[in-house]
Amino acid sequence: MADRGQELVMLNVDIKAVTAKAILIDTGDGIDVWLPKSQIQLPENSPYDDSDEIEKGDELTILIPEWLAYEKCLD
């Protein structure tokens, strides 16, 4: 899970694929991006307890570190 001390970016995403260690997201702008589950946090109001419960086809809000959003051009 991402460190609590760093800035987080909130994203509304569609889950296109899931592996044991990553998710493939569509942010709605036609770009598909792989994100490591180890860097994903879920907001308090999420229907899931952790990123291992995310499934293909889900539409949800996730939080990722600002540096990762910048690296993946999601900021």
Buried (B, 14 or more C-beta within 10 A) or exposed (E): EBEEEEEBBEBEBBBBEBEEEBBBBBBEEEEEBEBBBEBBBBEEEBEBEEBEEBEEEBEBEBBBBBBBBEEBEBE
